[in-house]
Amino acid sequence: MTTSVNGDILKNTSTHVLFQAVRRFLVSNPRWKISCQLLGLLALIFAGKPLFAATPPAADRSVRAIVSGIISYTRWPDLSGTPRLCVFSSSRFTQTLSDATSAPLPYQPVVVKNDQEALTARCNALYFGSESPSQQMALAGKLHPRPVLTIAEQNPECAAGSAFCLIFHSATVKFSVNLDVLTRSGVRVNPEVLMLARTKEHE
């Protein structure tokens, strides 16, 4: 403990002495005065912003990959453009699913706060957060007969509510499928995705 503390003190003292020496040199040299001021201004502008983007946690990457994969292999009748995914703000992964700056998304994200916003947003897919299975079913019923894909974040049993449900276990994210709900949804999903869902569900 003593060695560690003394090492920290020595490191801090050396850093301070070096900083003061550099500062005296820059300030005493007329050519460096403007450079000093510019560096100070840039430091203020970028204060609080990381130099490198932080790597998203494993769960965030998995959820984004799973949702993107399901949507990529889903077909809506008479849909010519990019599907709109309405993400409820109650989700833990709202930012992850709506951020298109790090990598392109196979859908157009729309963050909604309630059923009313979801009804007016013309969603092709719904991603539920803390909404209960009964709330998920009620909203899907209001959108019927419009084809809508539903994915639930907090409905691991997947007995009712959404067609696809995420399952969080330790550091892994899996998903299951409710074939009855999917059949009534009006969308078509590649059978390979359904096989993958069943495989993951029973791992």
N, C-alpha and C positions, 0 to 999 in steps of 0.2 A: 504493500500500500504506500509506504514512504517513498520507495523508488519511483512509483508511478506519479505521485504528487510532485516530487522534485523535478521529474522529467517534464511534467506539464508546465511548471513554473518557468523552467529554463526555456522551453519552447515558446511560451508567451513572451518572455523577456526578449529573446532573440528576434522574434517577429516584430515587436514594438521598436527595437533599436533599428532594425532594417527599414521599417516603414518611415521612421523619422529621418533617416539618412536620405532615403529616396525623396521624401517630401522637401527637405532643405535644398537638394540639388535642383529639383524641378522649379521651385519657387524662386531660387536665386538666379536661375538662367532665364533671361527675358524671352528667349525663343520658345521656352516650354510653358510659359504662363497660359497662353491661349489653349494649348493642348491639355493642360491641367483642368482648365475650366470646362473644356469640352468633355473630358472624361468624367468629370463630376456630374455634368448634365446628363450624360448617357447613363451613368449609374443610377441617377434619380428616376429616369424614364423607365429603366428596366428593373428597378427594385421590386422584389417580390415575384418576378417572373423567372422560372427555372430555365437554365441554359439548354437543357435537354428534356424532352417530354418524358414523363415518368411512364414506365411500362405498366400497363393495366394489370390488375390481379388476374389470376388464372380463372376465377369464376366469371369475371367480366368477359374475358376472351371466349370462354366456352359458351356463355349465354348468347353472345353476339354471333358466334359461329353457328350455333344450333338454330337460332331464329332465322338467320340469313339463309341457311341451308334449306330449312322447311319451306320458306317463301320462294326460294329459287326453283324448287321442284313442285310448286303448286300452280295450277292453271285455273283461271277464272274465265267463264264463258263471256265472250264479247268484250274482254279487256284488251285494249291495244297498247296502252302505255305501261308505265311503272306502277305497280300496286302501291296503295297508300296504307301504311301500317300506323294505326292509332295506338300509341303507348300511353297507358294511364299513368298519371303522375304519382300514384301510390306505389309504383314499382321501385324496387331497389336498383334497377338497372336502366332507369330512364335516360340518363346521360349516355350510357354505353350504347344503347339502342338507337339514339337519335343523333349521335355525333358522326357526321360524314366527312370530317376533316382529316382523320387519320387514314381512312381507307374508304373506297366507294361502297355504297350499300345497294342491294338489289331491290330496295323499296324506298318509298318516300316517307320519312318519319313525320308524324304529327303527334305532338303531346297533347293529351286531353285530360281534363280534371274531373269530368263527370259524364253521365249518360247523355245529357243534352248536347254537350260539345261533340261527343262521339256520333250522335245522330246527324248532326249538321256537317260533320267533316267528310262525309262520303267515304268512309273507311272500307277498304277491301279486306283488311285483316285487323284483328283486335288483340292487343297484348295486355292482359289483366295483371294488376298488382295484387293488392289486398282485397279485391272484390270477391265476395263469396260465390260459390257455385250457383246459388239461386240468382244472385245479381247478374252473373255471366249469362245464365239462361234467359233471364228477363230481357236483357239488352239484345241478345241474338234474336229473340222472338220479335222485338220491335223492328229489327232490320229485315226480317223475313218478308218477301222471298229473295231479297238481294243476297247473292252468294258472298259469304263472309267466312274467312278462316279465323279460328279463335285459338289463342295460346294463353295458358294460365301459368303464372309464376308461383303462386302459393296454393296449389290444389293438387298435391302429390297423389292422392287416391285416384283422381281422374275418373271417378264414378259418374259424374255429371258436370255440366257446366261448359267445358271447352273441349275442342277436338284434340289438342295437344297440351300436355302438362309437363312442366319441368320438375325434375327430382334432384334435390341437392343432398349430397351425402359426402360429408367430410370435405375434401378438396375437389371432388368430382361433380359434374353436372350431367345428368342423364335426362331422357324424356320418354314419356309413354303416350299412347294414343287411345282415344275413345272412338271406336269405329262407328258406333251409333250416331254420335254427335257429328262426326266427320261426314257420314252419309247424308245427313240432313242439311249440311252446311251449303251444299250446292257447288263446292269446289272439288277439283280432282287433284290428288296428290300422287306422285310417282310411287308405285308399289315398293320400290327399293327403300324408300324412306319409311314406309310402314313396317317393313321387315326389320329395318334397323331399330325402329322404336320398340318393337316387340323383343328384339334381342337384348337391347339395353335394359329394358324393363325387368328382364328375368336374369340378368347377370348376377 
